[in-house]
Amino acid sequence: MSDYRIAAIPTVYRGRRYRSRLEARWAAFFDLLDWKHEYEPFDLGEWTPDFIMREGIDCLVEIKPISAFDRKVWDRIALCAEEHSACPSIFLSRVAPEVIGSAVEIGWLSNRFDRGKFPEPTAVRIVWGQGRHIPAMKALIMNARGIEWLAEHGFSEDSQYVGTLRSYAEHTMSIWAKATSEVQWRPEARS
């Protein structure tokens, strides 16, 4: 169960006001990874997703200050998302990316490819693969099922991603540090 004792600090990042510095930090991280996203895209009644991320498939994102999976939060957002037929995936973030072994985990994800319930979420990590028509490496999210995830997202086994996927944990964490720096509080300049 989550125990949120620290109040959220509204933060402006790139001209947009976010409800918390943590949400702004994730927005900066998504920007630095060149992941398309939209802040608070719509209201689902009892839940307003923090983001919709548009990387391959639409994924609703909930940002929470947690470092371990929170069943209560997950069940609440999954129930709301199940009632919204346009929602194929939901993602619950960690408070920050975490290096586990050689991988960087960023949260938990469940993909629904029919109108039923979301299956049990799995841990999600960031991997880097050569992007199609992109000269540099592209960050992707991958759940614990690995190559199955790529197939579900339209990548065949002969895709340029398969065999080129790398963790680059140090690089990923340096991007998180840069995102953190971009949303730090800065005192207003005095004239």
Secondary structure, 3 states (H helix, E strand, C coil): CCCCCCCCCCEEECCEEECCHHHHHHHHHHHHCCCCEEECCCCCCCCCCCEEEECCCEEEEECCCCCCCCHHHHHHHHHHHHCCCCCCEEEEEEEEEEEECCEEEEEEEEECCCCCCCCCCEEEEEEEEECCCCCCEEEEEEECCCHHHHHHCCCCCCCCCCCCCECCHHHHHHHHHHHHHHCCCCCCCCC
